[in-house]
Amino acid sequence: MFQTIIASMLEEKIGLSAEAVGADTIAKAVRRRMTECGLSAGDDDQGFSLYLSRLRSSEEEWEKLVEAVVVPETWFFRNQASFSFLKGYVRFEWLPEHKGQVLRLLSIPCSTGEEPYSAAMTFADMGVPEEIAKGRFHIEAADISEKAIQKARIGIYGLSSFRGEDLSFRDRYFERLANTDTYKIHTYIKNMVRFTKGNLLDSRILAGEKPYDIIFCRNLLIYFTRTAKEQVIAAIDRLLARDGILFVGHVERPLISNSIASLRFVWIRQSGVFACRRAGQTRQRQSDSPRVSVPGLRLSSPEKMPVSNETQGIESAKTQVRSSLLSQKITSDLTVSSLDSMLDEAQKLADRGALNESLELCQRCLNEDPFHSRTHFLAGVIYNAVNDEARAEEYFNKTVYLDPNHYEALSHLALILEHRGLFHGAARLRQRAQRILQREGT
Ligand SMILES: C[S@@+](CC[C@H](N)C(=O)[O-])C[C@H]1O[C@@H](n2cnc3c(N)ncnc32)[C@H](O)[C@@H]1O
């Protein structure tokens, strides 16, 4: 009975579902706290009764119990694809559209800080000078656990926080503490994040704060009751900017699909990325306005672009593969959605040389879904065809950010770099494209 009462308190106050975390986990935490309070956790009810009174009257004991039941599991760059997407989104969408504004990112729950620090490192990797980055990126992070927040503020991490395959960020942004397996985060990254303690179920959490352009709320809702999930989604709805993006954990996507659909959020359709944005909030952007007027030009194929002698043979062989991959993709996607049909129409227009009309359709597709990699790619190909290399590069870059395995976009980018004499960068892109082909062939 007492266990049930305590489980209900946890449900009501912090959203924790006994079913999701396991009644056993809660029972163990309660017994541990009772022992630490010097109360008998035996079969008689007296110890439980005393503990319940203490829990009801002492804020301090309540917090200790919360610390004992929460799951602080986290690590740097958890779900790497989401951070790659974040980088592309901020660099190619957000910054150009919000000139002079401060990007506000919230990580809640942030646990011991690995998630907001990963966002800070992602921004630092964009190469924005430190002085400018300070004014341009504002990262806030909150968690119900005081212990977790304190650890985050200290910024020293053991090996379990570094789990991915690519740990190169550790060399860039951490210092190994002598004779230990612990790493201290650089002050520059540490200072990019502001930590606070907060309960997502508190209806006034972060009240009065300006809206956030990006919210990470990952790996919490899995532990929550249905009612608590709805409360969190309402809080996110209140805190997220009108054109904001919400990142969730991969197992949470199906759990909240219905709730967010009713708030008109749509999922970002990119493999490995678990994020959504509000529908119908995209604006016509200057950088996406159709700007070519070269009637009668057909879509360029990469072999028509200037290439260096030594790569020409390889390129024409690759071009055949590229063309077949592209046409396969187009035919297999034909009936997938109206967006894809619209893009197919844009492709046909481009093939007929109606480049302005094709770009107009691309623009409409991007208004519907600014993260549609096929549209960015087609726009890149069209700009390439009219020798607007800078704009073509911009669209191919976006394509690669949205779809890191886009062989054709990588190959086009390699050619553009070669054209500018940047052979080292071109070779790196080519190697990357080659690895994709090899993977697809195995
Ligand atoms: C599994 S961690 C997730 C950390 C990070 N978002 C991630 O995905 O790696 C879950 C965190 O949720 C926090 N938490 C649990 N209930 C909460 C609540 N009601 N409000 C805020 N944070 C909460 C816990 O303290 C814990 O640190």
The ligand as a Gaussian input file, in Angstrom:
#p B3LYP/6-31G(d) Opt

LIG

0 1
 C       17.868000       9.331000     -19.617000
 S       18.215000      10.982000     -19.078000
 C       18.128000      11.813000     -20.637000
 C       19.266000      12.792000     -20.821000
 C       19.420000      13.325000     -22.246000
 N       18.264000      14.069000     -22.662000
 C       19.682000      12.196000     -23.220000
 O       18.845000      11.858000     -24.038000
 O       20.797000      11.655000     -23.197000
 C       16.691000      11.353000     -18.259000
 C       16.795000      12.562000     -17.329000
 O       15.469000      13.035000     -17.057000
 C       15.507000      13.692000     -15.814000
 N       14.116000      13.873000     -15.356000
 C       13.250000      12.925000     -14.900000
 N       12.079000      13.480000     -14.600000
 C       12.179000      14.805000     -14.888000
 C       11.279000      15.892000     -14.794000
 N       10.037000      15.746000     -14.352000
 N       11.714000      17.116000     -15.168000
 C       12.991000      17.298000     -15.616000
 N       13.874000      16.301000     -15.706000
 C       13.478000      15.062000     -15.361000
 C       16.365000      12.774000     -14.978000
 O       16.919000      13.424000     -13.884000
 C       17.418000      12.317000     -15.992000
 O       18.600000      13.069000     -15.857000

